[in-house]
């Protein structure tokens, strides 16, 4: 069980995302910078011709490396949205929209939308992920 918990790394406990790592008795001088995390992405306005395994993999690769699809997306329960777990590179900008143009029974012009149900805190000053700057008024 311990190996499973450490291998997975990120857990969502009572709606609170937690990053789990092996404990060491030696204090680290600085926390390692978060560069990537597993992150759920919800895709909306996906054209029916792109709502395929390869199409969803292509659209989610705009965020970064796709890992797996949500079971509802796997089962094609709804074509309103697709949920995909990606290994998101937090150094890069996370897209909010992606324009799809082409020919599909005429002309295809669609704005695919990306929603992120949860993002880690981000410092407004240094723009680093995983920390939140607290202002103290004196």
Protein Blocks (a to p, Z undefined) as FASTA:
>chain_A
ZZmmmmnopaceehiacddddddfbdcfbdcddfbdcdddddehiafklmcfklmmmmmm
mnmccfbdcfklmnomaakbccddddddfkbccdfbdcddddeeiaaddddddddfbacd
ddfklopghiacddddZZ
